[in-house]
């Protein structure tokens, strides 16, 4: 397996020079393993995510969200019959993460797009959120020769392993700013862990808002408050339905968001 990763990496790196990087784009696939309940370390969930990047911007979203976007684009462009529309809509994969992170390099900012129920919201943050401390420790991860870095963000302390040979200063979620692609990043309690599982070159077209949807602009503080209210209402409804059906109170099982502050 390690030999396979090394061969793929050599093929990937052989096509890169500092000149080609500015003209090429790539797709990185990450697996997220996280612990929804901070009190239950035995309950882990996973989901696949994609990071598309070119010389202007990157976009991070769940794999199923990307599949749904492609389907809805076909629907929007009228490329299927009504029968196909119904069938494809029913078959569309579900995602637990309806969030997209657009890192716009030239504007030095991130654009976060979030769907809550049928509402669409967006807010902005600076591109360089993390103040990284780069150490001397190195190790191989799936054939990538990585270097260690640490940072704190939103109430968690993170350890990241990046590959300096892949000169792409990006990574999953909001992680950015290291001198190499992030191969693995996780908080010190390992409640959230992103691992690179695939890397491909290609001509990927990245659009900040694929379907030209109308996202309501919020401040980050307004977004946090709205998210808090939404989660509280959803949790209250789930507890009420559970109690009605079982006669027992439901314990909270989703109390561990990636951003604690």
N, C-alpha and C positions, 0 to 999 in steps of 0.2 A: 504493500500500500504506500509506504514512504517513497519507494522508487517511482511510483506513478505520480505522486505529487511533485517530485523533483523534476520529472520529465515535463509535466504540464507547466511548471514554473519556468523552466528553461525556454520552452516554446513561447510562453507569454512574454518573458523578458527580452527574448531575441528580437522581437518586433518593436522594442521601445528604444528610442534615443530621446534626448531632451527636445529635439525638434518634432519628433513624431507624436510625443505625448500631447502637445498642443493641438494636434490635428485629429487625434484618435479619441475614442470613447470606450468605456468598458462597463461590464455588469459584474458586480460582486454579489454573491449569495451568502447570506448569513443565517445561521440558526440561532434563535433566541430560546433559551431555557430559563424559565423564571418561576418564582414561588409566589402564587397569588395571596396566600395566607402566611403572614409573618410568623405565626405560631405553629405552623404545620410544615416541617421540612420534608416530610414524605410526599407531599402533594406538589408535583412539578408539572408545568405545562410547557409546550414548545410550539413555535410557529416559525415559518420561513419568511425571510425578508429579502428584498432586493435593493441594491444601491446602484443606480445608473449615474454615470459621471462623464462629462466632457470638459473642454477647457473653459467653459463659461459657468457651469453650474452642476450640481448633483441633485438627485431626487431619491429619497429613501421611503419605501412603502412596503407593506406586506405583499407576499407573492399572490395571495388570493385577491387582494385589492387591485393588483395590476391586471389579473385575469378579468376581474369584473369591469375595470376601466375599458379594456379592449372590447368586451362584449357590449357595453353601453355605447361605445363609440360606433360600433357597427349598427346598433339600433338607431342612434342619432342620425347616421348617414343613410338610413333606409335601405340597408343591404340585405334585408331578410323579409320573408313573408310574415303575416300575422301568426301563422301556425308556428313557424320557426321562432318568432319572437317570444311566444308563450313558453315553448319548450326550453329554449336557451335561458330564459329568465329563471325558470324553475330550477335549472341545473347549475346556475351560477354559484360558485363556491362562496361560502361565508367566511368572514374574517372577524377576529376578535379585536383587531386594531385598525380602526378607520382613521388613521392619522398618516399624514405625509409631511416629510421635512424636505423643503427645497433650500439648498445652500447656494446662494447667489454670490459667486466669488467677486465679481466686479463691483457689487454693491456692499460687500462686507457685511452681509446680513443673512439670517435664516428666515424663511417664511414657513410657518407651521399651519397646515390646513387640517381641520378636524371636522368630522361628521358626528353629530349627536342626534339620534333618532332621524328626523327628516330635516334638521337644521344644519347649516354649514357655517363654520367660523374660521377666521384666520387671525394670526397675530405675528409680530416680528420680534426677533432677538438678534443681538450682535453675533457675527460669525464666530469670533474667537471667545467662546464662553469659558473654556477650560484653561486654567493656568497650569500647564504641564511641567512636571519635574522629571527630566530624563536621566535615568541611571545608567550604570555601566553593565548591569546584569544582562546576559543574553541567554537564549535557549532556542531550540528548534521546535516548531509547532507544525506538524503535518508537512515537514519538508521546508518550511519557511524559516530562515535564520532571523530571529526576532530580538528586539531590544526592549527593555522594560521602561515604562513611564507611569507616573502616578498623577492623579488630580482629584479634586473634590468638586462635586456639583450637586445642587438641589438636595442636600442632606445625606449624600452618600459619598464614600471614599472609593475611588476606582483605581484598578490596576489595568494597564493596557500593554499589549505586546504588538509592536509594529515592525514592519520589514523595511529597513532603509533602502534596500535595493529596488523596491517598487515606489518610485518617487511620486506618490499621489498622497497629498496631505488631507486624507479624508477617512471616513469610517462610518459605522452604523449609527442610526439615531442622530443625536446632535454632536457626536464626538468628531472633533476636527482639530487640525493644527499641529499634528506631529509630522516629522520629516520622513514619512513613509506610510503606506497603507496599513490600517489597523487590522491585524489578523485575529486578535482576541481581546475582549475587554469585559471586565466584570467588577461588581462592587465587592468589597472585602468580605461581606457575608455570603456572597455568591447567591443572592436573591435574584439577580439579573445577570445573565451571561450571554454575550454575543460571540459566536465563533464563525470565522470564514470557512465555508464549505465548497465554494466554487468561485472561479474567476475567469471571465471571458472577455476577449476583445471583440469589438463590433462597431457598426455605425448605428448607434442608438439615438433616436430623436427624443429629446427630453422637452416636455412642455410643462410649464408651471401649473397650468390649469387646463387639462386635456379637453374637457367638455365645456369649457367656458361657463362654469357654474358660478352662481352669485354667492360668494362667501362674505359674510358680515365681518367687518373689521372690528377687532376688539384690542384693548390693551392686554398685556400679559396678565395683569392683576384681575381684570374683568374676566378673562378666560379661566383663570384658576378658580374664581368664585363660582362661575357658571358650571365648571366641571364638578366642583364640590357639591353644589345644589343638585345637579343631575345624578351623581352617584348616590347621594343621600336619598333622593326620591326613588331611584331604581331599587336600592337596598330595602327601603321601607315597603315597597310594593311586593318584592320577592318574599320578604318575611311574612307579610300579611297573607299572601297566597299559600305559602308553605304551612302556616299555622291553620288556615282554614281546611286544608286538605289532610294534614296529619294530626292536628290537634296539639302539636308541639312547637315551641318557639324555634326559629331557625337561627343558627349561629352565623355570624358574618364570616364569609370565606374569601372575600376580595378586599383586604384591608392593607395592601402592600403595593401602592403605585410606584412606578419607577422614580418619580420626583416626589420626595417627601416634604420639600419646602417650596 
